[in-house]
Amino acid sequence: KKNADTIDIESFTARFLNMFPEYKDGYKQNVTAYGEFLYDTYFSEYGVKAMEKVLNDSNKRRVVKYFELLNTAYSFGEKRIIPLLWVKHKNIFQKT
């Protein structure tokens, strides 16, 4: 049984799309192309774009909100979210 605080791929994606509605079309394209949602493929492209956008933005509140989302997913997420967050986002931090 899942804890009420557990974040699965679906709820993480819903929160992500709520924060970045501009990536909803990419979500729909992913589902159409593969017949199901391939989160690793989707977040490889759009998760990294979102991270770069937030880090380049001067809106501190949005940066905090995004990292809170990542922290919540890391802390309360299923195991398949954790490598997604690390592998897909670590390249951004290596650029600096």
Secondary structure, DSSP 8 states (H G I E B T S, - for coil): ---TT-B-HHHHHHHHHHH-GGGHHHHHHHHHHHSS--HHHHIIIIIHHHHHHHHHSS-HHHHHHHHHHHHHHHHHB-TTHHHHHHHHHHHHHHT-
